[in-house]
Amino acid sequence: MTFLKHYLKTFFKADNFLLAILGLGLIFLFWGGRSFWVYFADEMNSEVSGTVIQSKALTHTSGEKTRTVYRFEYEYVWQGKTYTSKRYSYKNEGDRDGVLKYRPNAAIQVFVNPDKPEQSIIVKGWSWLNLIWVIVGLAISTLVLFGHASMTRDALLEKTNKDSINTN
């Protein structure tokens, strides 16, 4: 049996969790990679002035739990038309970050996608968490693929050694 055939046959066995673990690694890789893709593609490259129109924290108490909901929104003018957005950065809506940093009527700089002016952010950059997702995803995927290759190679060598001993 060839290495590749044995590798694939044992990788896709029903009692083998390698495929699920590989899937988890690929999901982590996707989460981190997607944010970097958006950051490096950076279609929001036109800068305009804007104004914060809503920045508040609402606290709700239900039983013993207290929950805070953040509302953040700003407006900006692009080529004579007024737009509103809640998007704070590439990675998230950023309601909490926006509320903590800006007050209503605060002047802000807004980065707009000139092809789709309804898309905007006020903070450019990537997160260290995104880098961690990429590293963890790569580590898991690499360990699964190369670990299984090593186990497959060892199993084939052991089988070959047994066969050579039995023929002697």
Salt bridges, closest charged atoms under 4 A:
ASP42 OD2 - LYS124 NZ 2.95
GLU93 OE2 - ARG87 NH1 3.97
ASP154 OD1 - ARG153 NH2 3.14
GLU158 OE2 - LYS162 NZ 3.61
ASP163 OD2 - LYS159 NZ 3.54
